[in-house]
Amino acid sequence: MSLVNPSNIREQVDLIKRTVAKGCTDLELELFVMQCERTGLDPFAKQIYAVKRWDSQARAEVMQTQVSIDGLRKLAAETGEAAGQDGPYWCGSNGQWQDVWLGVDPPRAAKVTVNRSTARGIAQYTGVALWDSYCQRNKYGKPTHMWEQMGPEMLAKCAEALALRKAFPQSLSGLYTNDEMGQASNETRPDQPKSNERPSRAHLPAVTPSDDGSPILGPPRPSGGATGASGETLRLEKPPEDALGPMRSRVSLSLGRLSVENRSAVLAKGDAENLQLPEEQAFTAEHANRWLELIREVDAP
């Protein structure tokens, strides 16, 4: 397709830059037009967009091409091999999948399975999207208006996009939706330290050991121990230890280091094996070892 008619080119270019490619330079617009022609998607039908986002490395706004979920569906249908879908399904922290989300709190994950007709029969490809990975937030850490009002639907579209790309990589590779990329604009809250900064300890009370080694809350005391009004020693209660804490952390960190698509693939495999997630109460050491095996399999070079 061609967005620009040879006659009155300047006027048409200016019109496109004011509508479907806001803020783009002529070179960025040329790149966007090439993407439209390559994919066959129509920007005026809201199937493909030119989006300007801040690039911290380039220290400038750069143009990115994004598509809508309708654009992905169109490309999948044009292959002639699309054979329907299963889902969406949502689940909370209990890991139980359901076909409608009626909870007050947002779902923790959504999944969609896309069916593709092949010479060997119907092949199924599942995409799993996590709320924490995709929810777009404002500078105060709160979900944006769309994610607050339509969170389950937004998360389901992310899961469907993941599944569609897995099912039709030749046609959809490198095409991401606005819903998936919205989290790229998330900002750190002004009152929240960055991930590589430790919170200040200046406001915390001193913790010193007593004679028997248990911690005492308050400023340093003489070796005889600190006593309250009734004469008892003031000690901090030790929280109950979670024997699986290190393994939970290791699995969570390993999942977090994966790319979005690899993480989705691992979660889909884990779901098929009914593995419990690290934050779930029924999580065991066997689950942890299996998660790590799946991560190594998917992330192998």
C-alpha positions in Angstrom: 0.0 0.0 0.0 1.1 3.6 -0.5 0.2 6.3 2.0 1.4 9.1 -0.1 0.0 10.1 -3.6 2.7 11.5 -5.9 0.6 14.7 -6.4 0.5 17.1 -3.6 3.1 15.1 -1.7 4.1 17.8 0.8 0.5 18.4 1.9 -0.2 14.7 2.3 3.0 14.2 4.3 2.2 17.0 6.6 -1.3 15.6 7.1 0.0 12.1 8.0 2.5 13.6 10.4 -0.3 15.5 12.2 -2.5 12.4 12.4 -1.1 8.8 12.3 2.5 9.7 12.7 2.5 12.6 15.1 5.9 14.2 15.7 7.8 12.1 13.2 10.5 13.5 11.0 10.4 12.9 7.3 12.9 10.1 7.6 10.9 8.4 10.4 7.8 8.8 8.4 9.5 7.1 5.4 10.5 4.2 7.7 6.9 4.0 9.0 5.5 3.9 5.4 7.9 1.1 4.6 6.6 -0.9 7.6 3.0 -0.3 6.5 3.8 -1.5 3.0 5.7 -4.5 4.3 2.9 -5.7 6.7 -0.1 -4.5 4.6 -1.6 -2.9 7.7 -3.6 0.3 7.4 -2.8 3.1 9.9 -6.1 4.8 9.1 -8.0 1.7 10.3 -5.9 1.8 13.5 -4.1 -1.4 12.7 -0.6 0.1 12.9 0.9 3.2 14.7 4.0 5.3 14.7 4.7 6.1 18.4 7.4 8.4 19.7 9.0 7.2 23.0 11.9 8.5 25.0 15.1 6.5 24.5 17.4 6.9 27.5 20.5 5.9 25.5 19.9 8.2 22.6 18.6 10.8 25.1 15.9 11.7 22.6 12.4 10.6 21.5 12.6 8.0 18.7 9.9 6.5 16.5 8.7 3.0 17.1 6.2 1.1 15.0 3.5 -0.6 17.0 0.4 -2.5 15.9 -3.1 -3.1 17.4 -4.4 -6.5 18.4 -6.7 -6.2 15.4 -3.6 -5.8 13.1 -2.1 -9.0 14.5 -5.4 -10.8 14.1 -5.6 -9.6 10.4 -2.1 -10.9 9.6 -2.8 -14.2 11.3 -6.0 -14.6 9.4 -4.2 -13.9 6.1 -2.0 -16.9 6.5 -5.0 -19.2 6.0 -3.9 -21.3 8.9 -5.6 -19.6 11.8 -7.9 -22.1 13.5 -9.5 -20.2 16.4 -8.5 -19.5 19.9 -9.1 -20.8 23.4 -9.6 -18.2 26.1 -8.9 -15.7 27.5 -8.6 -17.1 31.0 -7.5 -15.2 34.1 -6.1 -16.2 37.4 -5.4 -14.6 40.8 -2.6 -15.4 43.3 -4.2 -18.8 44.0 -3.3 -19.9 40.4 -6.8 -21.1 39.6 -7.8 -20.2 36.0 -11.3 -18.9 35.2 -13.0 -17.8 32.0 -14.4 -14.5 33.5 -12.8 -12.2 36.0 -15.1 -10.8 38.6 -12.6 -10.1 41.4 -12.3 -6.6 42.9 -8.5 -6.7 42.6 -6.9 -7.1 39.2 -5.9 -10.6 37.9 -2.3 -11.7 38.4 -2.1 -13.3 34.9 -4.1 -13.9 31.7 -3.6 -16.6 29.1 -4.8 -17.3 25.6 -4.2 -20.3 23.3 -4.1 -19.8 19.6 -4.7 -22.8 17.3 -2.9 -23.1 14.0 -3.8 -25.6 11.3 -0.7 -27.6 10.1 0.0 -30.6 7.9 0.1 -32.7 11.1 -3.1 -31.3 12.5 -4.0 -28.5 14.9 -1.0 -27.0 16.8 -1.7 -25.0 19.9 0.4 -22.0 21.1 -0.3 -20.5 24.6 0.7 -17.0 25.7 0.7 -16.0 29.4 0.9 -12.4 30.4 1.6 -11.3 34.0 0.0 -8.2 35.5 3.3 -7.0 37.0 5.0 -7.3 33.6 2.5 -5.4 31.5 0.4 -3.0 33.7 1.1 0.5 32.6 1.5 2.9 35.5 1.7 6.6 36.1 4.5 8.4 38.0 2.9 7.6 41.3 3.0 3.9 40.6 -0.8 3.6 40.1 -2.3 1.9 37.0 -3.2 4.3 34.2 -6.8 5.1 33.5 -7.2 2.3 30.9 -5.5 -0.3 33.0 -7.5 0.7 36.1 -10.9 0.6 34.2 -10.2 -2.3 31.9 -7.3 -4.2 33.4 -8.5 -7.7 32.7 -9.2 -6.9 29.0 -5.9 -5.2 28.6 -4.0 -8.1 30.1 -5.9 -10.5 27.9 -4.9 -8.6 24.8 -1.2 -8.9 25.8 -1.6 -12.7 26.3 -3.3 -13.0 22.9 -0.5 -11.0 21.2 2.1 -13.3 22.8 0.3 -16.4 21.5 -0.3 -15.0 18.0 3.4 -14.2 17.6 4.3 -17.7 18.8 1.8 -19.3 16.4 2.8 -17.2 13.3 6.4 -16.0 13.8 7.0 -15.6 10.0 4.2 -13.0 9.7 4.2 -11.4 13.1 7.9 -11.4 14.2 8.9 -8.0 15.7 5.4 -6.6 15.8 4.3 -5.6 19.3 1.0 -4.0 20.4 0.5 -0.7 22.2 -0.9 -2.7 25.2 2.3 -4.7 25.5 4.7 -1.7 25.1 2.7 0.7 27.4 4.8 -0.4 30.4 7.9 1.0 28.6 6.6 4.4 29.7 6.3 3.5 33.4 8.0 6.0 35.6 9.6 5.6 39.0 7.6 7.2 41.8 9.2 10.4 43.2 9.2 9.0 46.7 10.4 5.5 45.6 14.1 4.7 45.5 15.4 3.3 42.2 16.0 -0.4 42.1 19.8 0.0 42.5 19.5 2.4 45.5 19.2 1.4 49.1 16.7 3.3 51.2 18.2 5.5 53.9 18.6 3.9 57.3 18.9 7.2 59.1 15.3 7.1 60.4 15.6 3.5 61.6 16.1 2.8 65.3 19.4 1.1 66.3 19.3 -2.6 66.7 21.9 -4.0 69.1 22.4 -7.5 70.4 21.6 -8.4 74.0 23.7 -10.7 76.2 22.2 -13.8 74.7 22.6 -12.6 71.1 19.0 -11.7 70.3 18.4 -8.2 68.9 17.2 -5.3 71.1 15.2 -2.4 69.6 16.5 1.0 70.6 19.7 2.9 71.0 22.8 1.0 72.2 22.5 -0.1 75.8 24.9 -1.2 78.5 25.9 -4.9 78.4 23.3 -5.6 81.1 20.5 -5.4 78.6 17.6 -3.0 78.0 14.6 -3.0 80.3 11.2 -1.6 79.9 8.9 0.0 82.4 8.1 -3.4 83.9 11.7 -4.5 83.9 11.5 -6.9 81.0 14.1 -6.9 78.3 12.9 -5.3 75.0 13.7 -7.7 72.1 12.5 -7.9 68.6 10.5 -11.0 67.7 12.2 -12.9 65.0 9.9 -13.5 62.0 9.2 -17.1 61.2 11.8 -18.4 58.7 10.8 -19.6 55.3 13.0 -22.6 54.5 12.1 -22.1 50.8 12.8 -18.4 50.8 16.1 -18.6 48.9 14.6 -21.0 46.3 11.6 -18.7 45.8 13.9 -15.8 45.3 16.1 -17.7 42.8 13.1 -18.7 40.7 11.6 -15.3 40.7 14.9 -13.6 39.8 15.5 -16.1 37.0 12.0 -15.6 35.6 12.5 -11.8 35.8 15.7 -11.9 33.7 14.0 -13.7 30.8 12.7 -11.8 27.8 8.9 -11.3 27.7 8.5 -14.1 25.1 10.8 -16.6 26.9 9.1 -15.9 30.2 5.7 -16.5 28.6 6.9 -19.8 27.2 8.3 -20.9 30.6 5.1 -20.0 32.3 3.0 -21.8 29.7 5.1 -25.0 30.3 4.9 -24.6 34.0 1.1 -24.2 33.8 0.8 -27.3 31.7 2.7 -29.2 34.5 0.6 -27.6 37.3 3.8 -26.1 38.9 3.1 -23.7 41.7 4.5 -20.1 41.4 7.2 -19.0 43.9 4.7 -16.7 45.7 2.1 -19.5 46.2 1.8 -21.3 49.5 2.0 -24.8 47.9 5.4 -24.0 46.2 7.9 -26.8 47.0 11.6 -27.5 46.3 10.6 -29.9 43.5 8.6 -27.1 41.9 11.7 -24.8 42.2 14.0 -27.3 40.5 11.6 -27.9 37.7 11.1 -24.1 37.1 14.9 -23.7 36.9 15.1 -26.6 34.4 12.4 -25.1 32.2 14.2 -21.7 32.3 17.4 -23.3 31.2 15.7 -25.2 28.4 13.9 -22.0 27.0 16.8 -19.6 27.5 19.5 -21.9 26.2 21.7 -20.2 23.5 
